[in-house]
Amino acid sequence: MAEQHAIPHTHGDMDIKAHEASFHAFILMSKWGSLTVATGVLFLVLWFCTGAGFGAALIAAIVVAVLGFLVLREKAAPAH
């Protein structure tokens, strides 16, 4: 059997600033990536699967992208 070289966990040994930074980056990539995918899917569905055509699909995708940007942008942190 393979030897186990696990280091025992010590509570409170993690760098919390690094954890916060990676969590914040993950959340940012998730929300902006989701908006990008949703806008792209909307554009392609309206263009190819309906009679709306390219122009209407582009306008709808731009509207969704702008509204999504306004909703998802970073809010100023309240001062304590």
Rosetta constraint file for C-alpha pairs under 8 A:
AtomPair CA 14 CA 19 HARMONIC 7.98 0.50
AtomPair CA 15 CA 19 HARMONIC 6.56 0.50
AtomPair CA 16 CA 20 HARMONIC 6.10 0.50
AtomPair CA 17 CA 21 HARMONIC 6.14 0.50
AtomPair CA 18 CA 22 HARMONIC 6.22 0.50
AtomPair CA 19 CA 23 HARMONIC 6.10 0.50
AtomPair CA 20 CA 24 HARMONIC 6.03 0.50
AtomPair CA 21 CA 25 HARMONIC 6.18 0.50
AtomPair CA 22 CA 26 HARMONIC 6.14 0.50
AtomPair CA 23 CA 27 HARMONIC 6.22 0.50
AtomPair CA 24 CA 28 HARMONIC 6.19 0.50
AtomPair CA 25 CA 29 HARMONIC 6.15 0.50
AtomPair CA 26 CA 30 HARMONIC 6.03 0.50
AtomPair CA 27 CA 31 HARMONIC 6.16 0.50
AtomPair CA 28 CA 32 HARMONIC 6.10 0.50
AtomPair CA 29 CA 33 HARMONIC 5.60 0.50
AtomPair CA 30 CA 34 HARMONIC 5.95 0.50
AtomPair CA 31 CA 35 HARMONIC 6.28 0.50
AtomPair CA 31 CA 72 HARMONIC 7.27 0.50
AtomPair CA 32 CA 36 HARMONIC 6.18 0.50
AtomPair CA 32 CA 72 HARMONIC 7.78 0.50
AtomPair CA 33 CA 37 HARMONIC 6.17 0.50
AtomPair CA 34 CA 38 HARMONIC 6.00 0.50
AtomPair CA 35 CA 39 HARMONIC 6.02 0.50
AtomPair CA 35 CA 65 HARMONIC 7.04 0.50
AtomPair CA 35 CA 68 HARMONIC 6.56 0.50
AtomPair CA 36 CA 40 HARMONIC 6.12 0.50
AtomPair CA 36 CA 65 HARMONIC 7.69 0.50
AtomPair CA 37 CA 41 HARMONIC 6.03 0.50
AtomPair CA 38 CA 42 HARMONIC 6.06 0.50
AtomPair CA 39 CA 43 HARMONIC 6.15 0.50
AtomPair CA 39 CA 61 HARMONIC 5.40 0.50
AtomPair CA 39 CA 62 HARMONIC 7.82 0.50
AtomPair CA 39 CA 64 HARMONIC 6.50 0.50
AtomPair CA 39 CA 65 HARMONIC 6.15 0.50
AtomPair CA 40 CA 44 HARMONIC 6.19 0.50
AtomPair CA 40 CA 61 HARMONIC 7.27 0.50
AtomPair CA 41 CA 45 HARMONIC 5.97 0.50
AtomPair CA 42 CA 46 HARMONIC 6.05 0.50
AtomPair CA 42 CA 57 HARMONIC 7.52 0.50
AtomPair CA 42 CA 60 HARMONIC 7.84 0.50
AtomPair CA 42 CA 61 HARMONIC 6.30 0.50
AtomPair CA 43 CA 47 HARMONIC 6.04 0.50
AtomPair CA 43 CA 57 HARMONIC 5.04 0.50
AtomPair CA 43 CA 58 HARMONIC 6.11 0.50
AtomPair CA 43 CA 60 HARMONIC 7.19 0.50
AtomPair CA 43 CA 61 HARMONIC 5.35 0.50
AtomPair CA 44 CA 48 HARMONIC 5.92 0.50
AtomPair CA 44 CA 49 HARMONIC 7.70 0.50
AtomPair CA 44 CA 57 HARMONIC 7.42 0.50
AtomPair CA 45 CA 49 HARMONIC 5.11 0.50
AtomPair CA 45 CA 50 HARMONIC 7.02 0.50
AtomPair CA 46 CA 50 HARMONIC 5.32 0.50
AtomPair CA 46 CA 51 HARMONIC 7.56 0.50
AtomPair CA 46 CA 52 HARMONIC 6.10 0.50
AtomPair CA 46 CA 53 HARMONIC 7.02 0.50
AtomPair CA 46 CA 54 HARMONIC 7.87 0.50
AtomPair CA 46 CA 56 HARMONIC 7.71 0.50
AtomPair CA 46 CA 57 HARMONIC 5.10 0.50
AtomPair CA 47 CA 51 HARMONIC 7.36 0.50
AtomPair CA 47 CA 52 HARMONIC 6.25 0.50
AtomPair CA 47 CA 53 HARMONIC 4.95 0.50
AtomPair CA 47 CA 54 HARMONIC 5.18 0.50
AtomPair CA 47 CA 56 HARMONIC 7.76 0.50
AtomPair CA 47 CA 57 HARMONIC 5.33 0.50
AtomPair CA 48 CA 53 HARMONIC 7.39 0.50
AtomPair CA 52 CA 56 HARMONIC 5.59 0.50
AtomPair CA 52 CA 57 HARMONIC 6.47 0.50
AtomPair CA 53 CA 57 HARMONIC 6.20 0.50
AtomPair CA 54 CA 58 HARMONIC 6.03 0.50
AtomPair CA 55 CA 59 HARMONIC 6.20 0.50
AtomPair CA 56 CA 60 HARMONIC 6.11 0.50
AtomPair CA 57 CA 61 HARMONIC 6.08 0.50
AtomPair CA 58 CA 62 HARMONIC 6.12 0.50
AtomPair CA 59 CA 63 HARMONIC 6.18 0.50
AtomPair CA 60 CA 64 HARMONIC 6.22 0.50
AtomPair CA 61 CA 65 HARMONIC 6.03 0.50
AtomPair CA 62 CA 66 HARMONIC 6.11 0.50
AtomPair CA 63 CA 67 HARMONIC 6.13 0.50
AtomPair CA 64 CA 68 HARMONIC 5.87 0.50
AtomPair CA 65 CA 69 HARMONIC 6.03 0.50
AtomPair CA 66 CA 70 HARMONIC 6.25 0.50
AtomPair CA 67 CA 71 HARMONIC 6.24 0.50
AtomPair CA 68 CA 72 HARMONIC 5.88 0.50
AtomPair CA 69 CA 73 HARMONIC 5.72 0.50
